[in-house]
Amino acid sequence: MRGKGRPWMSTVGFVVMVVVGLLCVGLVPGAAGFYSKKGDVIVLDSPALLDSLEASNYLWFVELYREGCGYCQQLTPHWTELAGKLKRLVRVAALDVEKNGPLLQTMMQRYDFDVKGVPTIIMLKPWGKKDGTMSKKRIDYNGERTAQALYKAAVKHMPDYTTFVTAASLDRFTAGDQAKAVLFTPKAQTPVMWKGLASKYRHRLELGVTLDDDATQLRDLLGLERFPTVRIYTNGSHVDFTGTTNFLNLDLFLSQHAAAKPSRPTPPNSSSGSSQSTAKDQSDPKNRSKTGAKKSTTKSKSKASASPARTDLRTLSTKKLNKMKIRELKLILDEYNAPCRGCIEKQHYIDRVLEAKLKVAQQELKTLRAENEALRKEVEQLKQTGHCHSEDTHEDLYLADEEDGYIELIEDEPDNDDEDDTEETSIQDDDDGEEEQDEDIE
């Protein structure tokens, strides 16, 4: 019997050795790196991302981990699932404490906490200061480390920038020439999706919500054909949302009525002095010929000094940027008028180039959306004139829900506890009373 058992044991031993070997060299997913930058989890690995976190209107859910930690590895699939469920609603991020030590120190100083073990999970919630500026309030998470429990905690602490509108206050809320968006829903709480959209369009489009009995009363009073529904009010008129109810369709609908994103102030134009001198020269006949000669000379110089084509940032991967020298990175930043003031290390210049790359990509995306919208309007006009009879065949896109895979616009939120959110600084695990043991960083 022993002789017959040895081949089987040797096979098992061989398989175990292969698996261990793959883990050691990082061929098994998650061994070399828990999260990919192409995934839904935001990888915090640069000062620029940390600054964007501070200025964000969204709730940030951050995991601090170490790749050698077994508990961190167990959390990884739940954290990845959470990021997929809350995509576009909450910023789910992760920071490797070993690879990003200086970034971790900055984060601990900024939000006043210490990391005694990993994984450490915190929430950073937008918080208004007394001077009117926004900051982030840290909320420690000590609950269950499952996707469902994490989801409920995140939804509970999402900021709500919407305005509660009743049947009596609807006219007052929609008055004025600025566009307002109102959601009419029979639910008792503001839907998660509407909160996420309010975070995105904060300071660009005011979102209101009418709930429960008020919404039912207004449905009959206004003769709403759909319920729930979204209506845009502006200048005494309104337009209703008619598409399939999901985040992307509502996002596109609201973007057509929202104000443009605020741009950075441009430096004052210094051409006023030159225009005055030119006018003075033109008033004197003796100087007209000289002025004309100056203009022609200036034009020829501008043509001769035409700048060459800028570097295509789309071709610059992080790997390529790491191989460049600092002076080469500086030249690229100069091409895009994005100097890196205060930069010392090479990584600072690389981060700045990546920021410029992101801005260029966002501008290109904005242009493509405008072109797409123009084509959509053209198709609608063709349909109205009878020249186009094709039916819509686009596939509906939904956000994953923890139970049935969808987040509907009228979705119920998890019941909130009676305790005040503003005073809560920790979420305790009350289910089993047992606390998971975090692995020490050291």
Phi, psi and omega in degrees: 000322179295320181297323180287334183280338184297316178302322180293318179294322180293326178295315178298317179298323178294318180297317179298318180296321179295315181297315178298320179296319178295321178296323182292321183270354174086023179275343176276133182305131178098346182283319182275331180195130185291323188228139178264146178293344178272356181271188182279339178281128179281122180272110179278105182217017180210151177299329181297319179293323179293323177292321178294328175298314182296324184271359187283150175272356185265161167283135177249130177248112191242131173254129174256119189222174174221136187297331181278002183271125180292321179294325177296319180294324177293328181283335188308309180297326178291320180292321178294318178297319179300316181298324177292320180293323185260016180303132181074357181250316179224144178273109179261119188230168178213145180226126176279114187288337179279319183279341185231054181302308180299323179293322177296318179299317178299318181294318180293322178291320184291322185248010169056066175207166177238149176255108181264343179196166179234148359282142172250131183240127178227155172247140177241106188257134177305137187216129180277132176272171180294331180277005178093350180276164181257144175222195178234134175261128180277132175235118180282135179253123179233022182272195180295148181257055174243156182300322181293314180293319178296321180298313181298321179294319181294315180297323180297325186256010175299136176293144180243101181267006182282160177254128179285122184244131177251175178297329181280333185257002183300312182298320180293321181292322185270000181289156178103175184265356178274138182294142176227141178248131182236130174260125175255114183218143181282357182287162185269348181227156179296125181299150181300318182299320181292325175296318179297319177293325177295326176294319182292320186258020178299135182070003178242328180204124181278128181252132176243163179218134176246124189244160165054232186294325179298318180295319179295319179296316180290330177301315180287322183290319182270349181068043181293129181283330179242148180208117003287163179208165178239133181231135176261127177250135175199132177052041176081356179245174180212160175219136184261148174284130185239359184276184175290134186283100169208170188300313185295319179293319178293323178300314179296320180296314181291326182296335180285346182240354182278156175289157180293153177296137179297132180260160179292142180296136179272150180297147182300145181288127184262018183271357183295319180296319181292325180292323178295317180294325179294318179296322179294319179294322183290333180289339180260116181303329182293333185263357183296317181294322179295319181296319178298320179295321179297319181296314181296321179295319180296319180296316181295323179293320181294324177291320182290328183261022178301129184289143178292171180299139181287158177297134178282107184294339181294338181271356184261103174275168178299325179296318179293320181295324179295333180278345182282159174271163183298321181295328177291321177295322178298319179298319179296318180294323177295324179299325182258016176052046180229065182297147182260081181287132180085001180287137180239305182273161181298324181298328178297318178293321179297317179299322181293321177295320179295325175296315178298321178298319179295318180296318179297318180295321178294323178293318178296320178296321178298319178296317180297321178295320178296317178296319179296321179294321178297318178295322179297318178295323179296319178295320178298320178295321178295322178296319181293328180274356177087009181269356181221124183240012181287143180269155178293131180235013183289146181275133180289138179249132181233162174263141185293137175250154187293339184256302187248006176089004181223148171248108179275161181293334183256023184296140174284141174271159174299145180298132178277150175287167181285344184288152182283130181296327185291338181259352184277128178240000181206142177250112184268150177273108184258003187284305186245352177073001180257136183256129179291142181272118178280147177278135182292142180297315183290000000 
